[in-house]
Amino acid sequence: MTMDELVRNVEQWAIAKGLDNSEYRSRQALKVMEEVGETMAALARGQRAELRDGIGDSIVTLIILALQSGLSATECLQCAYDEIKGRTGKVVDGVFVKSSM
């Protein structure tokens, strides 16, 4: 399945469950943080299967948050990519540090 198909499937699943309601955004944002926390715990413990699951769960929660906000995950990712694609900088200790302009 392509990323676009997966995003659409998650959106359809969320709509079927009634999770597309914007009233739930603050709760969904907390769910995002919970899943990211679980992802970080798996990373710290070296648990590859749990890390894969945590990253996937984090993406699902972000797709739903975008949906609740009247956005698509694809447009959010496009916006972020458009911001970074021309950035210059360097990698310091495994982290990209953008150049100051």
N, CA, C and O of each residue as an XYZ file, in Angstrom:
404
protein
N       0.839     -1.181      0.000
C       0.000      0.000      0.000
C       0.884      1.244      0.000
O       1.946      1.251      0.622
N       0.455      2.285     -0.687
C       1.218      3.527     -0.696
C       0.910      4.334      0.564
O      -0.059      4.060      1.272
N       1.747      5.326      0.825
C       1.520      6.203      1.972
C       0.176      6.919      1.842
O      -0.559      7.035      2.822
N      -0.151      7.400      0.641
C      -1.437      8.075      0.427
C      -2.610      7.143      0.735
O      -3.592      7.559      1.351
N      -2.509      5.899      0.310
C      -3.578      4.931      0.590
C      -3.705      4.673      2.084
O      -4.812      4.590      2.617
N      -2.578      4.550      2.747
C      -2.603      4.328      4.195
C      -3.212      5.518      4.923
O      -4.009      5.338      5.843
N      -2.845      6.731      4.522
C      -3.410      7.933      5.150
C      -4.924      7.946      4.947
O      -5.673      8.192      5.892
N      -5.379      7.683      3.723
C      -6.825      7.651      3.451
C      -7.517      6.586      4.292
O      -8.606      6.821      4.815
N      -6.899      5.426      4.427
C      -7.486      4.359      5.244
C      -7.610      4.775      6.704
O      -8.631      4.519      7.342
N      -6.579      5.413      7.229
C      -6.629      5.885      8.620
C      -7.722      6.946      8.770
O      -8.482      6.925      9.738
N      -7.798      7.875      7.807
C      -8.836      8.919      7.857
C     -10.226      8.292      7.821
O     -11.104      8.686      8.589
N     -10.430      7.321      6.935
C     -11.735      6.653      6.840
C     -12.063      5.902      8.124
O     -13.206      5.912      8.580
N     -11.065      5.253      8.702
C     -11.255      4.541      9.966
C     -11.664      5.524     11.061
O     -12.587      5.262     11.832
N     -10.958      6.672     11.121
C     -11.245      7.679     12.144
C     -12.658      8.246     11.973
O     -13.375      8.444     12.954
N     -13.047      8.501     10.737
C     -14.395      9.019     10.468
C     -15.445      7.990     10.888
O     -16.454      8.346     11.496
N     -15.213      6.731     10.570
C     -16.152      5.662     10.935
C     -16.304      5.548     12.450
O     -17.364      5.163     12.944
N     -15.249      5.880     13.180
C     -15.276      5.810     14.649
C     -15.745      7.123     15.279
O     -15.879      7.211     16.499
N     -15.997      8.146     14.450
C     -16.437      9.441     14.973
C     -15.318     10.296     15.535
O     -15.564     11.224     16.306
N     -14.096      9.983     15.152
C     -12.937     10.719     15.678
C     -12.599     11.964     14.877
O     -11.632     12.657     15.194
N     -13.380     12.260     13.843
C     -13.094     13.430     13.012
C     -13.649     14.721     13.610
O     -13.478     15.789     13.023
N     -14.295     14.647     14.741
C     -14.892     15.796     15.406
C     -13.816     16.703     15.995
O     -12.987     16.252     16.785
N     -13.826     17.983     15.611
C     -12.785     18.911     16.075
C     -12.836     19.161     17.578
O     -11.869     19.664     18.150
N     -13.951     18.818     18.226
C     -14.042     18.987     19.681
C     -13.039     18.097     20.412
O     -12.716     18.353     21.572
N     -12.549     17.063     19.747
C     -11.641     16.105     20.378
C     -10.167     16.429     20.169
O      -9.302     15.639     20.548
N      -9.866     17.590     19.565
C      -8.463     17.892     19.230
C      -7.535     17.879     20.429
O      -6.433     17.337     20.345
N      -7.953     18.460     21.544
C      -7.045     18.498     22.700
C      -6.792     17.093     23.231
O      -5.678     16.785     23.655
N      -7.800     16.249     23.214
C      -7.601     14.857     23.645
C      -6.702     14.109     22.664
O      -5.865     13.298     23.060
N      -6.891     14.399     21.371
C      -6.060     13.744     20.368
C      -4.608     14.192     20.500
O      -3.691     13.389     20.322
N      -4.395     15.462     20.811
C      -3.032     15.956     21.006
C      -2.366     15.226     22.170
O      -1.176     14.917     22.107
N      -3.117     14.952     23.220
C      -2.569     14.178     24.341
C      -2.237     12.753     23.902
O      -1.247     12.173     24.350
N      -3.072     12.193     23.022
C      -2.814     10.846     22.503
C      -1.523     10.835     21.673
O      -0.746      9.882     21.734
N      -1.308     11.894     20.907
C      -0.057     12.013     20.147
C       1.129     11.941     21.111
O       2.077     11.187     20.893
N       1.059     12.731     22.170
C       2.166     12.764     23.130
C       2.366     11.405     23.815
O       3.499     10.986     24.049
N       1.277     10.732     24.128
C       1.367      9.403     24.734
C       2.096      8.433     23.808
O       2.990      7.703     24.237
N       1.705      8.432     22.540
C       2.332      7.505     21.586
C       3.796      7.852     21.334
O       4.629      6.956     21.198
N       4.113      9.134     21.271
C       5.514      9.538     21.100
C       6.330      9.106     22.322
O       7.468      8.658     22.188
N       5.747      9.241     23.498
C       6.425      8.786     24.718
C       6.711      7.295     24.681
O       7.801      6.857     25.052
N       5.730      6.511     24.233
C       5.939      5.069     24.109
C       7.021      4.758     23.071
O       7.801      3.820     23.231
N       7.050      5.553     22.020
C       8.079      5.383     20.994
C       9.459      5.636     21.583
O      10.395      4.877     21.332
N       9.582      6.684     22.354
C      10.873      7.022     22.965
C      11.299      5.950     23.963
O      12.484      5.626     24.055
N      10.349      5.399     24.708
C      10.677      4.325     25.655
C      11.201      3.103     24.906
O      12.175      2.483     25.334
N      10.563      2.755     23.795
C      11.018      1.610     22.997
C      12.407      1.860     22.435
O      13.241      0.955     22.403
N      12.659      3.089     21.992
C      13.975      3.445     21.476
C      15.032      3.303     22.569
O      16.099      2.734     22.341
N      14.727      3.820     23.744
C      15.674      3.766     24.868
C      15.967      2.329     25.292
O      17.071      2.026     25.744
N      14.989      1.454     25.147
C      15.154      0.064     25.564
C      15.692     -0.835     24.445
O      15.953     -2.018     24.664
N      15.856     -0.267     23.249
C      16.337     -1.054     22.129
C      15.331     -2.083     21.647
O      15.717     -3.135     21.136
N      14.038     -1.791     21.804
C      12.973     -2.720     21.421
C      12.478     -2.382     20.011
O      11.594     -1.544     19.836
N      13.050     -3.035     19.032
C      12.776     -2.702     17.634
C      11.308     -2.868     17.246
O      10.743     -1.981     16.606
N      10.685     -3.975     17.616
C       9.280     -4.203     17.251
C       8.380     -3.146     17.882
O       7.465     -2.636     17.237
N       8.642     -2.822     19.139
C       7.856     -1.803     19.825
C       8.120     -0.415     19.255
O       7.227      0.432     19.222
N       9.355     -0.188     18.807
C       9.691      1.080     18.166
C       8.901      1.246     16.866
O       8.333      2.308     16.607
N       8.871      0.200     16.062
C       8.106      0.236     14.803
C       6.632      0.508     15.093
O       6.011      1.340     14.431
N       6.079     -0.182     16.067
C       4.680      0.009     16.453
C       4.449      1.429     16.968
O       3.445      2.059     16.633
N       5.371      1.928     17.778
C       5.227      3.275     18.339
C       5.279      4.360     17.279
O       4.521      5.328     17.335
N       6.171      4.200     16.316
C       6.248      5.172     15.222
C       4.944      5.136     14.425
O       4.384      6.183     14.098
N       4.468      3.947     14.119
C       3.207      3.818     13.392
C       2.047      4.422     14.154
O       1.241      5.154     13.581
N       1.952      4.121     15.456
C       0.876      4.679     16.276
C       0.966      6.199     16.344
O      -0.058      6.883     16.331
N       2.186      6.732     16.418
C       2.368      8.187     16.446
C       1.865      8.818     15.151
O       1.201      9.854     15.173
N       2.184      8.187     14.029
C       1.728      8.702     12.742
C       0.204      8.662     12.660
O      -0.413      9.614     12.185
N      -0.406      7.573     13.117
C      -1.872      7.470     13.111
C      -2.492      8.599     13.921
O      -3.448      9.234     13.473
N      -1.956      8.853     15.106
C      -2.542      9.901     15.943
C      -2.372     11.278     15.304
O      -3.244     12.135     15.452
N      -1.275     11.500     14.603
C      -1.068     12.775     13.907
C      -2.008     12.917     12.708
O      -2.506     14.010     12.439
N      -2.249     11.829     11.991
C      -3.194     11.861     10.873
C      -4.578     12.256     11.386
O      -5.265     13.071     10.772
N      -4.976     11.679     12.504
C      -6.291     11.987     13.074
C      -6.339     13.429     13.571
O      -7.351     14.106     13.391
N      -5.275     13.905     14.186
C      -5.235     15.293     14.642
C      -5.354     16.252     13.463
O      -6.055     17.260     13.554
N      -4.682     15.952     12.371
C      -4.797     16.776     11.167
C      -6.237     16.774     10.669
O      -6.784     17.827     10.342
N      -6.847     15.606     10.612
C      -8.231     15.474     10.168
C      -9.163     16.321     11.036
O     -10.028     17.031     10.523
N      -8.980     16.240     12.344
C      -9.804     17.011     13.274
C      -9.606     18.516     13.105
O     -10.475     19.307     13.471
N      -8.482     18.897     12.561
C      -8.144     20.310     12.379
C      -8.486     20.808     10.981
O      -8.175     21.948     10.634
N      -9.125     19.960     10.177
C      -9.492     20.351      8.824
C      -8.322     20.352      7.861
O      -8.351     21.040      6.841
N      -7.300     19.590      8.180
C      -6.098     19.498      7.357
C      -5.911     18.055      6.917
O      -6.554     17.145      7.441
N      -5.033     17.855      5.959
C      -4.652     16.487      5.615
C      -3.208     16.279      6.051
O      -2.403     17.210      6.055
N      -2.904     15.056      6.412
C      -1.528     14.738      6.791
C      -0.583     15.005      5.634
O       0.551     15.437      5.840
N      -1.043     14.751      4.422
C      -0.213     14.971      3.240
C       0.142     16.445      3.081
O       1.296     16.779      2.815
N      -0.854     17.337      3.244
C      -0.547     18.763      3.108
C       0.359     19.244      4.243
O       1.196     20.121      4.032
N       0.201     18.681      5.438
C       1.082     19.058      6.550
C       2.516     18.627      6.275
O       3.459     19.381      6.516
N       2.671     17.406      5.767
C       4.005     16.909      5.434
C       4.610     17.709      4.285
O       5.802     18.016      4.301
N       3.796     18.047      3.294
C       4.277     18.865      2.174
C       4.763     20.218      2.672
O       5.805     20.705      2.235
N       4.014     20.823      3.581
C       4.392     22.118      4.148
C       5.738     22.018      4.873
O       6.607     22.874      4.708
N       5.898     20.971      5.670
C       7.151     20.783      6.399
C       8.309     20.544      5.429
O       9.394     21.100      5.599
N       8.073     19.715      4.414
C       9.132     19.450      3.438
C       9.518     20.721      2.693
O      10.699     20.976      2.459
N       8.515     21.519      2.319
C       8.799     22.774      1.616
C       9.683     23.693      2.456
O      10.504     24.437      1.919
N       9.509     23.637      3.774
C      10.338     24.452      4.668
C      11.773     23.948      4.754
O      12.710     24.743      4.829
N      11.947     22.629      4.743
C      13.295     22.088      4.970
C      14.094     21.817      3.701
O      15.320     21.720      3.758
N      13.423     21.692      2.555
C      14.115     21.194      1.360
C      15.300     22.040      0.925
O      16.246     21.508      0.345
N      15.278     23.310      1.181
C      16.399     24.147      0.781
C      17.296     24.569      1.933
O      18.199     25.385      1.755
N      17.052     24.021      3.100
C      17.841     24.411      4.267
C      19.277     23.975      4.135
O      19.590     22.915      3.592
N      20.125     24.812      4.640
C      21.532     24.453      4.730
C      21.892     24.360      6.204
O      21.225     24.938      7.063
N      22.932     23.641      6.470
C      23.381     23.457      7.841
C      24.334     22.290      7.909
O      24.948     21.904      6.915
N      24.447     21.738      9.089
C      25.344     20.598      9.258
C      24.794     19.678     10.329
O      23.943     20.063     11.131
N      25.294     18.459     10.324
C      24.900     17.475     11.320
C      25.901     17.539     12.462
O      27.108     17.404     12.260
N      25.381     17.745     13.661
C      26.204     17.802     14.864
C      25.687     16.729     15.814
O      24.537     16.775     16.249
N      26.534     15.775     16.128
C      26.159     14.663     17.008
C      24.849     14.004     16.584
O      24.008     13.686     17.424
N      24.679     13.800     15.267
C      23.523     13.113     14.745
C      22.273     13.962     14.615
O      21.210     13.431     14.295
N      22.366     15.272     14.853
C      21.219     16.176     14.757
C      21.529     17.251     13.731
O      22.598     17.860     13.774
N      20.594     17.494     12.795
C      20.788     18.532     11.799
C      20.563     19.897     12.443
O      19.509     20.159     13.022
N      21.562     20.750     12.334
C      21.479     22.122     12.858
C      21.474     23.045     11.661
O      22.445     23.117     10.907
N      20.351     23.761     11.495
C      20.245     24.626     10.321
C      21.134     25.841     10.474
O      21.401     26.314     11.579
N      21.585     26.332      9.331
C      22.406     27.542      9.319
C      21.538     28.738      9.691
O      20.368     28.809      9.315
N      22.117     29.668     10.426
C      21.379     30.912     10.695
C      21.603     31.845      9.526
O      22.693     31.898      8.957
N      20.572     32.572      9.178
C      20.669     33.444      7.997
C      20.926     34.851      8.379
O      21.035     35.716      7.510
